[in-house]
Amino acid sequence: MTQPIAASQIHGALPPTPLDLAVRAVKPAMWTVIAFSFFINILGLTGSIYMMQVYDRVLSSRSIQTLVLLTLIVAILYMVASALEAFRTQLLVRAGVKFDDSIKEHAFDAVQRASLRRPSPSHVQALRDVDTVRDFFAGPGLISCCDVPWVPIYIIFATLLHPVYGILAVLSCVISGVLAYANDRATRAILDRATKANISANNHAVTTFRNAEVLQAMGMVRQLRQRWGQHRGAALGWQGLAADRAAFLVSATKFNRVFMQSVILGVGAYLAIEREITPGMMIAASIVVGRCIQPIETAIGNWKGIVSARSAYRRVQELMRMTPAPAPRMRLPDPAGALSVENLVVHAPGRDVPVLRGVSFAVPPGTTLGVIGPSAAGKSSLARVLVGVWPPSAGAVRLDGSELSHWDPEQLGRSLGYLPQDVELFAGTIADNIARFGERDEAAIVEAAQMAGVHEMIQRLPQGYNTDIGEAGASLSGGQRQRVALARAIYAKPKLIVLDEPNASLDAAGEQALGAAVLALKKAGSTVILVTHKTNSLGLCDMILLLNEGTVHGFGPRDEVLAKVLGPRLVKPEGGGPARVAGRPEGATVEA
């Protein structure tokens, strides 16, 4: 779907992202830090002036009182400078925290939107990038950058001592600046490649260890370790190359500082012999010129951190631009569950060929719709679109007459239940997972667990509903995870519930509980979309939608569609159990 072009984009100006706004929020603190840096650098002249007074006044007058007084003054000034540096560091730390508070939720949401558009573990890197930018605020790299604007203070002081010192100070700063620029040009692209390779290696490790059982059982550890080693080796190679190039430039910068201080002393000795300066001025000039170069040298020494922070900032900015937050939505009346799909066309993330084409159907509230079809027919894709995970490329999905994109996401989420084919639970207690990590309604939690047939299983756990299930529900079996996920989907009886292969990992008792849950939801007026291959689930359905190769091949009342597709009639066993197709064994799959 084409996106509207904002007027600001027509004129070339992009609207500010949450990252821009977060940076703006800390700008007052940054200006305060720069002001603190001015006074800190003014006080940085204390040592030079003290040495000049000691050599030129105390030694010539042999006055102990003058020496003590000067030392006391210097001690007080150094204490003030230290206090200012402490305040500056604290202010930078608080600026970093404020930056993090301003951007963290937007970054999390952007990662979520990017993961829906193009699933990849690499999107999570944006959260680590936010940490990198936040940590940069209190690091030596930013402090040196705040000191660089005040280098002219030392140049002016050196010039006042003697014009030649001013020239040497400017020359040393120019040389250091050129080396810093050369360092940036020589290492920027390499460090970017190293960062990307390191991210790729970490993502490869994460995806590999998700399948640790397969690696161990099938003897794939060595092969996957070698692949990970190749990614890691590439990252280390780029980092080594950048370090090699930077090492020469860092050494050149240090040589510039040390040699320039020696030149200052040599020139000072000549000027002192010519009686143009005093010995104290010679020592002071050596210290001052060293302070001229120090911020630049510190910045070069921390250049890797500066480049990392800059690259992290750019990646977060790109993610914010790529996945802008949707506009706020007006709250609509709570839905009753009427679902309609109109000429739906859907592309899976990263694919050019549509997975659904021209799909249209409508079901009234309280209806159970079974979605059947062969593998790769588009059933799971339809389930994702019905709950808003994938946006339509064309057409519309409407809930109570309003497109899903028109609903407030949180309001819509409370009105939807979704059980995906690949069940994922989250670290936390069973109660938290069922309640979707929102405010707990204990009665609704227990009711959902009972409807899903998992209440008794939960009671047998050591802590019952307060049992921590570990990362991704690792402490539960596949069937237990699916039943807890089913309880989460039906928690508080949402008006639209989409179940994608809900009985894939269930035993006979679990399937019976599923059937009872669907009937209870239907009685409560919920609309249930049941994606299934198994014929013994179709007796729960009022209507059937048959998909094949992304298009509708049949839609209507259950018996009518199944009679056309399967031929044999659907029979319902005595006693009210789930229906099955005559002539097919129980649990057989439906293909078209």
C-alpha positions in Angstrom: 0.0 0.0 0.0 1.3 3.4 -0.9 2.1 5.7 2.0 1.2 9.3 2.0 4.0 11.8 1.6 4.3 14.4 4.3 4.8 18.0 3.3 8.0 18.1 5.2 9.3 15.2 3.1 8.5 17.1 -0.1 10.6 20.0 0.9 13.5 17.7 1.9 13.1 17.9 5.7 12.4 14.7 7.5 10.2 14.8 10.6 12.0 14.3 13.9 12.3 10.8 15.2 12.0 9.8 18.8 15.8 9.6 18.8 16.0 13.2 17.7 13.6 14.2 20.5 15.6 12.2 23.0 18.8 14.1 22.0 16.9 17.4 22.2 15.8 16.5 25.7 19.4 16.3 26.9 20.7 19.3 25.1 20.3 21.6 28.1 22.4 19.3 30.2 25.0 19.2 27.4 25.2 23.0 27.3 25.7 23.0 31.0 28.4 20.4 30.7 30.2 22.6 28.1 29.9 25.6 30.5 31.4 23.5 33.3 34.2 22.5 30.9 35.0 26.2 30.3 35.6 26.7 34.0 37.4 23.4 34.4 39.8 24.4 31.6 40.3 27.9 33.0 41.3 26.2 36.3 43.5 23.9 34.2 45.9 26.9 34.0 46.5 26.7 37.7 49.5 24.4 37.5 51.2 26.5 34.8 50.7 29.7 36.8 51.8 28.1 40.0 55.0 26.8 38.4 55.7 30.2 36.9 55.2 31.9 40.3 57.4 29.4 42.1 60.3 29.7 39.7 60.1 33.4 39.2 59.0 34.7 42.6 59.5 32.2 45.4 63.0 31.0 44.3 64.2 34.5 43.8 62.8 35.9 47.0 63.3 32.7 49.1 59.9 33.5 50.8 58.4 30.5 52.5 55.2 32.5 53.3 54.7 33.2 49.6 55.2 29.5 48.8 52.7 28.4 51.5 50.2 30.9 50.4 50.5 30.0 46.8 50.2 26.3 47.6 47.1 26.9 49.6 45.5 28.8 46.8 46.4 26.1 44.3 45.0 23.4 46.6 41.7 25.3 46.8 41.6 25.8 43.0 42.3 22.1 42.4 39.5 21.2 44.8 37.1 23.4 42.9 38.3 21.9 39.6 37.8 18.4 41.0 34.4 19.2 42.3 33.4 20.7 38.9 34.7 17.5 37.2 32.7 15.4 39.5 29.6 17.5 38.9 30.2 17.3 35.2 30.5 13.5 35.3 27.3 13.2 37.4 25.5 15.5 35.0 26.6 13.4 32.0 25.4 10.2 33.8 22.0 11.8 34.5 21.9 13.0 30.9 22.5 9.4 29.7 19.7 8.1 32.0 17.3 10.8 30.8 18.2 9.9 27.2 17.6 6.2 27.9 14.2 7.0 29.6 13.2 9.1 26.5 14.1 6.5 23.9 13.9 3.0 25.4 10.1 2.5 24.9 10.3 3.9 21.3 13.3 1.6 20.6 11.5 -1.4 21.9 8.4 -0.7 19.8 10.6 0.0 16.8 12.3 -3.4 17.2 8.8 -5.0 17.5 7.6 -3.4 14.3 10.8 -4.3 12.4 10.5 -7.9 13.6 7.0 -8.1 12.2 8.0 -6.6 8.9 11.2 -8.7 8.4 11.8 -11.3 11.1 15.4 -11.3 12.2 17.3 -11.5 15.5 19.5 -8.6 14.3 16.8 -6.1 15.1 17.4 -6.6 18.8 20.8 -5.0 18.2 19.0 -1.7 18.3 18.5 -2.1 22.1 22.2 -2.7 22.6 22.9 0.3 20.4 20.8 2.5 22.8 22.9 1.2 25.6 26.1 2.1 23.7 24.9 5.7 23.1 23.8 6.0 26.7 27.1 4.8 28.0 28.9 7.2 25.7 27.5 10.1 27.7 29.6 9.3 30.8 32.6 8.1 28.9 36.0 9.8 28.4 35.3 10.2 24.7 32.5 12.7 25.2 34.3 14.5 28.0 37.3 15.1 25.7 34.9 16.4 23.0 33.6 18.9 25.5 37.1 20.0 26.3 38.2 20.5 22.7 36.2 23.8 22.2 38.2 25.3 25.0 41.6 24.6 23.6 41.9 28.3 22.5 42.2 29.2 26.2 45.6 27.5 26.3 46.6 28.9 23.0 45.8 32.4 24.1 47.7 31.9 27.4 50.7 30.5 25.5 50.7 33.5 23.2 50.6 35.8 26.1 53.8 34.1 27.4 55.4 34.6 24.1 54.1 34.8 20.5 56.4 31.9 19.5 54.7 29.7 22.1 51.3 30.6 20.5 52.6 29.6 17.1 53.9 26.3 18.5 50.6 25.6 20.3 48.6 26.2 17.2 51.0 24.0 15.2 50.8 21.2 17.6 46.9 21.4 17.6 46.8 21.4 13.8 49.1 18.4 13.7 46.9 16.5 16.3 43.7 17.6 14.4 45.1 16.2 11.1 46.1 13.0 12.8 42.6 12.7 14.3 41.0 13.3 10.9 43.3 10.7 9.3 42.5 8.3 12.1 38.8 8.7 11.4 39.2 8.3 7.6 41.5 5.2 8.1 39.3 3.4 10.6 35.7 4.4 10.2 34.7 2.0 7.4 36.8 -0.8 8.9 35.2 -0.4 12.4 31.8 -0.3 10.8 32.5 -3.6 9.1 33.9 -5.0 12.3 30.8 -4.0 14.2 28.5 -5.6 11.6 30.6 -8.8 11.5 30.5 -9.0 15.3 26.7 -8.5 15.3 26.4 -11.2 12.7 28.5 -13.6 14.8 26.4 -12.9 17.9 23.1 -13.3 16.0 24.4 -16.6 14.5 25.2 -17.9 18.0 21.8 -16.9 19.3 19.9 -18.7 16.5 22.2 -21.7 16.8 21.7 -22.2 20.5 17.9 -22.0 20.1 18.3 -25.5 18.5 20.8 -26.8 21.1 19.0 -30.1 21.3 19.2 -30.7 17.6 22.9 -29.8 17.6 23.6 -32.3 20.4 21.4 -35.2 19.1 22.6 -35.0 15.5 26.3 -34.3 16.1 26.2 -30.8 14.5 28.1 -29.0 17.2 31.4 -29.0 15.4 30.0 -27.8 12.1 28.0 -25.0 13.6 30.9 -24.0 15.8 33.1 -23.7 12.7 30.5 -21.5 11.0 30.3 -19.3 14.1 34.1 -19.2 14.3 34.2 -17.9 10.7 31.8 -15.0 11.5 33.8 -14.2 14.7 37.1 -14.5 12.9 35.9 -12.0 10.3 35.0 -9.5 13.1 38.3 -10.0 14.8 40.1 -9.5 11.5 38.5 -6.2 10.8 39.1 -5.1 14.4 42.7 -6.1 14.1 43.1 -4.1 10.9 41.5 -1.1 12.4 43.8 -1.4 15.5 46.9 -1.7 13.3 46.0 1.5 11.4 45.0 3.4 14.6 48.1 2.3 16.5 50.4 4.2 14.1 48.3 7.4 14.3 47.9 7.2 18.1 51.7 6.8 18.4 52.2 9.7 16.1 49.9 11.8 18.3 51.9 10.9 21.4 55.1 11.7 19.6 53.7 15.1 18.6 52.9 15.9 22.2 56.2 14.6 23.7 58.3 16.1 21.0 56.5 19.4 21.1 57.0 19.7 24.8 60.7 19.2 24.3 60.7 21.8 21.5 58.9 24.2 23.9 61.7 23.7 26.5 64.4 24.1 23.9 62.9 27.3 22.5 62.2 28.4 26.1 65.8 28.0 27.0 66.9 30.0 24.0 64.4 32.8 24.8 65.5 32.7 28.5 69.1 33.1 27.4 68.0 36.0 25.3 66.2 37.3 28.4 62.9 37.4 26.5 61.2 35.1 29.1 61.8 33.9 32.5 62.5 30.2 33.5 59.1 30.0 35.1 57.5 31.1 31.8 59.4 28.3 30.1 58.1 25.6 32.4 54.5 27.1 32.3 54.6 27.1 28.4 55.6 23.4 28.4 52.6 22.5 30.6 50.2 24.7 28.7 51.1 23.3 25.2 50.7 19.8 26.6 47.2 20.7 27.8 46.4 22.0 24.3 47.0 18.6 22.8 45.6 16.5 25.6 41.8 16.7 24.7 42.6 15.8 21.1 44.9 13.0 22.2 42.3 11.6 24.6 39.7 11.7 21.8 42.0 9.8 19.5 42.7 7.3 22.3 39.0 6.7 22.7 38.2 6.9 19.0 36.9 3.3 18.8 34.3 4.2 21.4 33.4 7.4 19.6 33.0 5.6 16.3 31.0 2.8 18.0 28.6 5.4 19.6 28.3 7.2 16.2 27.5 3.9 14.4 25.1 2.8 17.1 23.3 6.2 16.9 23.1 5.8 13.1 21.6 2.3 13.3 19.0 3.3 15.8 18.1 6.3 13.6 17.8 4.1 10.6 15.5 1.8 12.5 13.3 4.7 13.6 13.1 6.0 10.1 12.3 2.6 8.7 9.6 1.8 11.2 7.8 5.0 12.2 5.3 4.8 15.0 1.7 4.7 13.8 -0.5 7.7 14.5 -2.6 7.6 17.7 -6.0 5.9 17.2 -9.3 7.0 18.7 -10.9 4.4 21.0 -13.8 2.7 19.3 -16.7 0.8 21.0 -15.6 -2.6 22.1 -16.1 -5.1 19.3 -18.8 -7.7 19.2 -16.7 -10.1 17.0 -18.1 -9.5 13.5 -15.3 -10.3 11.1 -15.1 -9.5 7.4 -12.3 -9.8 4.8 -12.5 -7.9 1.5 -10.4 -8.8 -1.5 -7.4 -9.5 0.7 -3.9 -9.6 -0.9 -1.0 -10.3 1.4 2.8 -10.5 0.9 4.9 -12.3 3.4 7.8 -10.2 4.7 10.6 -10.1 2.2 8.7 -11.9 -0.6 7.5 -10.4 -3.8 4.9 -13.1 -4.7 1.6 -12.7 -2.7 0.8 -15.6 -0.3 -3.0 -14.6 -0.3 -4.9 -13.3 -3.3 -8.4 -12.0 -3.5 -9.6 -13.6 -0.3 -13.1 -12.5 0.8 -15.4 -13.8 3.4 -17.5 -12.7 6.4 -18.6 -14.3 9.6 -21.0 -13.0 12.2 -20.3 -12.8 16.0 -20.3 -16.0 17.9 -19.4 -18.1 14.8 -16.7 -20.8 14.7 -14.9 -20.8 11.3 -12.7 -23.7 10.3 -9.8 -22.8 7.9 -8.6 -25.9 6.0 -6.4 -26.6 3.0 -3.1 -28.3 2.1 0.3 -27.2 3.3 1.4 -23.8 2.1 -2.1 -22.9 1.2 -1.9 -19.6 3.1 -3.8 -20.7 6.3 -1.2 -19.4 8.8 -0.6 -16.3 6.7 -4.4 -15.6 6.9 -4.2 -16.1 10.7 -1.4 -13.6 11.0 -3.4 -11.0 9.0 -6.6 -11.5 10.9 -4.8 -10.5 14.2 -2.9 -7.7 12.6 0.6 -9.2 12.7 1.0 -8.8 8.9 -0.6 -5.8 7.2 -2.6 -6.3 4.0 -1.0 -5.3 0.7 -4.4 -4.7 -0.7 -8.0 -5.1 0.5 -9.1 -4.9 4.2 -9.7 -6.9 7.3 -12.6 -5.4 9.3 -13.7 -6.1 12.9 -17.2 -4.8 13.5 -16.9 -2.7 10.3 -13.6 -1.0 11.2 -10.3 -1.9 9.6 -7.8 -3.4 12.1 -5.4 -0.5 11.5 -8.2 1.9 12.7 -8.3 0.3 16.2 -6.1 1.4 19.1 -3.5 -1.4 19.3 -4.0 -1.9 23.1 -7.8 -2.0 22.9 -7.6 -4.3 19.9 -5.1 -6.6 21.7 -7.5 -7.0 24.6 -10.3 -8.0 22.2 -8.1 -10.6 20.3 -6.8 -14.0 21.3 -4.1 -15.6 19.2 -2.5 -19.0 19.4 0.3 -19.2 16.7 1.5 -22.4 15.2 4.9 -22.0 16.8 4.0 -21.5 20.5 6.2 -19.0 22.4 5.9 -18.3 26.1 7.8 -15.7 28.1 10.1 -15.8 31.1 7.9 -15.4 34.2 5.1 -17.2 36.1 2.3 -19.2 34.5 -0.2 -16.6 35.9 1.8 -13.8 34.2 1.8 -15.6 30.9 -1.9 -16.4 31.0 -2.7 -12.8 32.0 -0.5 -11.5 29.2 1.7 -9.8 31.8 -1.0 -7.2 32.5 -3.0 -6.5 35.6 -4.0 -9.8 37.0 -7.6 -10.9 37.2 -7.2 -14.0 39.2 -10.7 -15.3 38.6 -10.2 -14.8 34.8 -6.8 -16.6 35.0 -8.2 -19.6 36.6 -11.3 -19.6 34.3 -9.0 -19.5 31.2 -6.8 -22.3 32.6 -9.9 -24.5 33.3 -11.3 -23.8 29.8 -8.0 -24.8 28.3 -7.9 -28.0 30.5 -4.6 -27.0 32.1 -5.8 -26.0 35.6 -5.1 -29.4 37.2 -1.7 -29.6 35.6 -0.8 -26.2 37.0 -2.0 -27.2 40.4 0.5 -30.1 40.4 3.4 -27.8 39.8 5.6 -26.8 42.8 4.3 -23.2 43.0 1.1 -23.7 41.1 0.2 -20.6 39.1 3.2 -18.8 40.6 5.6 -21.3 39.1 8.4 -19.7 37.0 8.5 -21.5 33.7 11.9 -20.1 32.6 13.0 -18.6 29.3 10.4 -19.5 26.6 8.7 -21.9 29.0 11.6 -24.3 28.9 10.5 -26.1 32.1 7.2 -27.2 30.4 6.6 -29.9 27.8 5.5 -29.1 24.3 1.9 -30.0 25.1 1.9 -28.1 28.3 3.2 -25.0 26.6 0.5 -25.2 24.0 -2.2 -25.5 26.6 -0.9 -22.6 28.6 -0.7 -20.6 25.4 -4.3 -21.6 24.6 -5.3 -20.3 28.1 -3.5 -17.1 27.3 -5.4 -16.8 24.0 -8.8 -17.2 25.6 -8.0 -15.2 28.7 -10.9 -12.8 29.5 -12.9 -14.3 26.6 -11.8 -12.0 23.7 -14.4 -11.4 21.0 -12.1 -12.7 18.2 -9.9 -15.7 18.8 -7.6 -17.1 16.1 -6.2 -20.6 16.8 -3.5 -21.9 14.4 -3.2 -25.7 14.6 -4.1 -25.6 18.4 -4.1 -29.4 18.7 -0.8 -30.0 17.0 0.9 -31.1 20.3 -2.2 -32.1 22.3 -3.0 -35.6 23.5 -6.6 -36.9 23.6 -7.4 -35.2 26.8 -6.0 -31.9 25.5 -8.1 -32.2 22.3 -11.2 -32.8 24.4 -10.4 -29.7 26.5 -9.9 -27.7 23.3 -13.3 -28.8 22.0 -14.9 -27.8 25.3 -13.1 -24.5 25.2 -14.3 -23.6 21.7 -17.9 -24.5 22.6 -17.7 -22.4 25.7 -16.3 -19.4 23.7 -19.0 -19.8 21.1 -21.6 -19.8 23.9 -20.0 -16.6 25.3 -20.4 -14.9 21.8 -16.8 -15.1 20.7 -15.9 -15.5 17.1 -13.3 -18.4 16.8 -11.1 -19.0 13.7 -9.8 -22.5 13.9 -7.0 -23.3 11.5 -6.6 -27.1 11.4 -5.6 -30.2 9.3 -7.5 -32.6 11.5 -11.0 -33.7 10.6 -12.0 -34.4 14.2 -11.9 -30.7 14.9 -14.3 -29.7 12.1 -17.3 -30.8 14.0 -16.7 -27.7 16.3 -17.1 -25.4 13.3 -20.2 -23.6 12.0 -18.5 -22.6 8.7 -15.6 -23.7 6.6 -13.1 -21.7 4.5 -11.0 -23.8 2.1 -7.8 -22.3 0.9 -5.5 -23.6 -1.8 -2.5 -21.7 -3.2 -3.5 -18.5 -1.5 -7.0 -18.3 -2.9 -10.5 -19.3 -1.7 -11.7 -22.6 -3.1 -14.8 -22.9 -0.9 -16.6 -21.0 1.8 -19.9 -21.6 3.5 -21.7 -23.8 6.1 -19.6 -26.7 7.3 -21.6 -29.6 5.9 -22.1 -27.9 2.6 -18.4 -27.2 2.0 -17.2 -30.5 3.2 -19.7 -32.4 1.1 -18.3 -30.6 -2.0 -14.7 -31.0 -1.0 -14.5 -34.5 0.6 -17.5 -36.2 -0.8 -18.3 -38.4 2.2 -20.8 -37.0 4.7 -19.7 -35.6 8.1 -21.0 -37.7 10.9 -21.2 -36.8 14.5 -20.7 -39.6 17.0 -23.3 -40.2 19.7 -22.6 -38.6 23.0 -21.7 -35.2 21.6 -18.0 -35.9 20.8 -16.2 -34.1 17.9 -17.4 -34.9 14.5 -15.4 -36.7 11.9 -15.6 -37.5 8.2 -17.2 -40.9 7.4 -14.8 -43.3 5.9 -11.7 -41.6 7.4 -10.0 -42.6 10.6 -10.2 -40.2 13.6 -7.5 -37.6 13.5 -7.0 -37.8 9.7 -6.0 -34.6 8.0 -7.9 -32.6 5.5 -6.3 -31.9 2.1 -7.9 -30.4 -1.0 
